């Protein structure tokens, strides 16, 4: 069935129950169609900005936008872009696009003007919805996006080249548009994370979104009583598909605008959240705030928080052990996925397998997984051999939009080749080794950076760490560790060399850089950027100085 059927069911069966809450701890309240500034929460906690929608309001707002699109000439299969920060309007706009029979195209809020233009062009977007944060970037390209015929603006002070979303949408009827959808209709285009250059456009049908919703409920057991705290950006499949568990179970979700650890913990307490999905940096920040006393659990009501799950990048075992020390009653799950496989859940650890820390888990609900060699043969469980993780299931993409060559390279005989290297232990649990493209070949030996990062992350002074390969005249490549120390902590290269003495010699970093570790909005380390900063040019300069 189409994913929109869940929304229509919830609107019919629980119309007055709250579906979505937006919380902004920092500023802004909307009154009518305008915004006014709030004092910071620290100055006046009673002024916290909060809005909510019931399931009926959610569905009606989606219908209004669908009718607006149809009145504007949008037809089945047309592409409609979304360039918004997380807000209460985001999901009704997304579902309005789907209800109109169109294809939703969410855009990364960190894109530059040129990247926005590239993605709009690549996806054939003809209509786009933007927020106030993106006016300058869109103005830079407004004369260079001829395919985009309509722009809707969500905010006050609408620019002259756009139409006010609020002014337009409230003039539309709230009834469902006369559009029949099926599971095989195109639904959305998501973009790859772009950590290896300009992103690719990933096309999914309704059946993939429906599969993601079913997998999320199967993995985490959402019921109508759960409250999900959603912090990551909704343009990404990670946040969206975890929220699909709330959609499928008809339960409430809270959209938190901000990632400060005190804001996260306070929102869990005040909104009575039971499920929280975190990225590694946010979990690290919460633990450090608990360690240094800037957050006190005694002032918080965390009694309903039952599940902390984490994903989007490898999770250090040391982090989860620290988390369990503070929250021994929490269920824990890690989720592996990629946008080509409709986001998280193609592999997951399972809340019953917390003793398997270090593994990413087993094939998820409705998924098959194999680890394959270069010749296509499967690596046997317990072989202690790395191969490429391959996936098969209803969540696999249709393909890369307008890129048949890349599609053919990634989809083979119904299997999705992920580009991630993995091993399978004797019990069938999959262990992520590293991205295929990130493997360091040093003196003929393969070094998998994730394994070295996992080891270093246990050092008490390290906040974050990334390991990259840099050129070496003798060995071809060597491992370089970029280390971000915790506030107030110090550490020397000699101390880190000693800490790595337990690693095999060939795996030990030969270069150390003390600097912040850049991550994209979904928490992935931006290794191409690190290689650019600390790779060839830096080593050449270092050698010249010597």
Buried (B, 14 or more C-beta within 10 A) or exposed (E): EBBBEBBBBBBEEBBEBBBBBBBBBBBEBBEEEEBEEBEEBEEEEEBBBBBBBBBBBBBBBBBBBBBBBBEBEBEBEBBBBBBBBBBBBBBBBBBBBBBBBBBBBBBBBEBEBEBBBBBBBBBBBBBBBBBBEBBEBBEBBBEEBEEBBBBBBBBBEBBEEBBBBBEBBEEBEBEBBEBEBEBEBBBBBBBBBBBBEEBBBBBBBBBBBBBBBBBBBBBBBBEEEBBBBBBBBBBBBBBBBBBBBBBBBBBBBBBBBBBBBBBBBBBBBBBBBBBBBBBBBBBBBBBBBBEEEEBEEEEBEBEBBBBBBBBBBBBBBBBBEBBBEEBEEBBBBBBBBBBBBBBBBBBBBBBEBBEBBBBBBBBBBBBEBBBBEEEBEEBEBEBEEBBBBBBBBBBBBBBBBEBEEBBEEBBEEEBBBBBBBBBBBEEEBBBBBBBBEBBBEBEEEBBBBBBBBBBBBBBEBBBBBBBBBBEBEEBEBBBBBBBBBBEEEEBEBEEBEEBBEEBEEBBBBBBBBBEEBBBBBBBBBBBBBBBEBBBEEBBEEEEEEE
